Amino acid sequence: MANTPDNRSLLDQVRRSAISPALNYGEAQSAESTNDFIHKLGIVVKELRETHNALRILAGLGCIPAQNAVLSECNELIAIFVSVKTAPAQQE
């Protein structure tokens, strides 16, 4: 991959958006309410989708393989967090 300003910018964005879900999931674990938990998981999903889209752009540019483990893993994490976020709340 060429070391151009555009490529560096996109890679920096991928780094930030890929780290964010882990940090936001940590925040969700200390949510103050069910609504707070759901909101924080929503942020996790948004960041994962941003990462997925940036990875697809990199794949489209030929910077990374179109079929790769990172894209697959990102897709799986999106599916997991969407299912948790939309699951009915359990009675306590």
Secondary structure, 3 states (H helix, E strand, C coil): CCCCHHHHHHHHHHHHHHHHHHHHHHHHHCCCCHHHHHHHHHHHHHHHHHHHHHHHHHHHCCCCCCCCHHHHHHHHHHHHHHHHHHCCCCCC
